[in-house]
């Protein structure tokens, strides 16, 4: 599936709920399904700056593909992490850089998250895109 198709699937999953308490419940459920990050990656250098909660983001770049692993110590944020991993993990740097996280506005997250959670979500997206930019430059330089 493409990034756009995955985002559309997320939008459709959330549109089935009218009540934001149900949407928060879905986020918590997604977070609970998230595979825990290897403890060796829970280091300060992997912490996302700008998040109120602690979020660790680890990435690996192999054969032109970036794979992300992440975890948070907060339930709702863990669900947001799960969504971002679903969208951006196992992608090329170009795919990541060419897409915008439109699901954030389309499911109403920007308006229903606290300002600190919203800033944290944007900080996670920004960090993933920074990794993609760095790996794209490395790939271009090596070719």
C-alpha positions as CSV (number, residue, x, y, z in Angstrom):
1,X,0.0,0.0,0.0
2,X,1.1,3.5,-0.7
3,X,1.4,6.2,2.0
4,X,-1.7,7.9,0.7
5,X,-3.7,4.6,0.7
6,X,-2.6,4.0,4.3
7,X,-3.6,7.5,5.3
8,X,-7.0,7.0,3.6
9,X,-7.5,3.8,5.5
10,X,-6.7,5.6,8.8
11,X,-9.1,8.4,7.9
12,X,-11.9,5.9,7.2
13,X,-11.2,3.9,10.4
14,X,-11.6,7.1,12.5
15,X,-14.6,8.4,10.5
16,X,-16.6,5.5,11.9
17,X,-16.6,7.3,15.3
18,X,-18.6,10.4,16.0
19,X,-17.5,10.8,19.6
20,X,-14.0,11.8,20.4
21,X,-13.9,9.6,23.4
22,X,-14.3,6.6,21.0
23,X,-11.5,8.0,18.8
24,X,-9.3,8.3,21.8
25,X,-10.2,4.7,22.6
26,X,-9.1,3.7,19.1
27,X,-5.8,5.5,19.6
28,X,-5.2,3.7,22.9
29,X,-6.1,0.4,21.3
30,X,-3.6,1.1,18.5
31,X,-0.9,2.0,21.1
32,X,-1.5,-1.2,23.0
33,X,-0.9,-3.2,19.9
34,X,2.4,-1.5,19.3
35,X,5.4,-3.8,19.6
36,X,7.7,-2.4,22.4
37,X,10.9,-1.0,21.2
38,X,14.1,-2.8,22.2
39,X,15.3,-1.4,25.5
40,X,18.7,-0.7,24.0
41,X,17.1,2.0,21.9
42,X,15.5,3.8,24.8
43,X,18.3,6.2,25.1
44,X,18.4,10.0,25.3
45,X,19.7,10.3,21.7
46,X,16.5,8.7,20.5
47,X,14.1,10.9,22.5
48,X,11.9,13.2,20.4
49,X,12.4,16.8,21.5
50,X,9.2,18.8,21.8
51,X,7.1,16.0,23.2
52,X,5.6,16.4,26.6
53,X,5.6,12.6,27.0
54,X,8.7,10.5,26.4
55,X,8.9,9.2,22.9
56,X,11.8,7.2,21.6
57,X,12.3,6.9,17.9
58,X,14.9,4.5,16.4
59,X,15.6,4.2,12.7
60,X,17.6,1.9,10.4
61,X,18.4,2.5,6.8
62,X,19.0,-0.6,4.7
63,X,18.7,-1.2,0.9
64,X,17.2,2.2,0.4
65,X,14.4,1.7,3.0
66,X,14.0,3.4,6.4
67,X,12.5,1.3,9.1
68,X,11.3,3.0,12.3
69,X,10.6,1.7,15.7
70,X,9.2,3.9,18.4
71,X,7.5,3.8,21.8
72,X,6.0,6.3,24.2
73,X,5.2,6.2,27.9
74,X,1.8,7.8,27.4
75,X,-1.2,5.8,26.1
76,X,-2.7,8.3,23.6
77,X,0.8,9.3,22.3
78,X,1.6,5.6,21.9
79,X,-1.4,5.4,19.6
80,X,-0.1,8.4,17.6
81,X,3.3,6.7,17.3
82,X,1.5,3.6,16.0
83,X,-0.2,5.6,13.3
84,X,3.1,7.3,12.2
85,X,4.9,3.9,12.1
86,X,2.2,2.5,10.0
87,X,2.5,5.4,7.5
88,X,6.2,6.0,7.4
89,X,8.1,2.8,8.4
90,X,9.5,0.6,5.6
91,X,9.5,3.4,3.1
92,X,12.1,5.1,0.9
93,X,13.3,8.5,1.9
94,X,11.6,9.9,-1.2
95,X,8.2,8.5,-0.3
96,X,8.5,10.0,3.2
97,X,9.5,13.4,2.0
98,X,6.9,13.5,-0.8
99,X,4.0,12.9,1.6
100,X,2.3,15.2,4.1
101,X,0.5,13.7,7.1
102,X,-2.9,14.8,5.9
103,X,-4.6,12.4,8.2
104,X,-3.8,14.7,11.2
105,X,-6.3,17.4,10.0
106,X,-8.7,15.0,8.2
107,X,-9.5,13.1,11.4
108,X,-9.4,16.2,13.5
109,X,-6.4,15.4,15.6
110,X,-5.0,19.0,15.4
111,X,-8.1,20.3,17.0
112,X,-8.8,17.5,19.6
113,X,-5.3,17.0,21.0
114,X,-3.9,19.3,23.7
115,X,-1.4,21.8,22.3
116,X,1.5,19.9,23.8
117,X,0.4,16.6,22.3
118,X,-0.2,18.3,18.9
119,X,3.3,19.8,19.1
120,X,4.7,16.4,20.0
121,X,2.9,14.7,17.1
122,X,4.4,17.4,14.7
123,X,7.8,16.9,16.3
124,X,7.6,13.2,15.6
125,X,6.7,13.8,12.0
126,X,9.5,16.4,11.7
127,X,12.1,13.9,13.1
128,X,11.0,11.2,10.7
129,X,11.3,13.6,7.8
130,X,14.7,14.8,8.9
131,X,15.9,11.2,8.9
132,X,14.5,10.7,5.4
133,X,16.2,13.9,4.2
134,X,19.5,12.8,5.6
135,X,19.2,9.3,4.1
136,X,18.1,10.8,0.8
137,X,21.2,13.0,0.7
138,X,23.4,10.0,1.6
139,X,21.8,7.9,-1.2
140,X,22.1,10.6,-3.8
141,X,25.8,11.2,-2.8
142,X,26.6,7.5,-3.1
143,X,25.0,7.2,-6.6
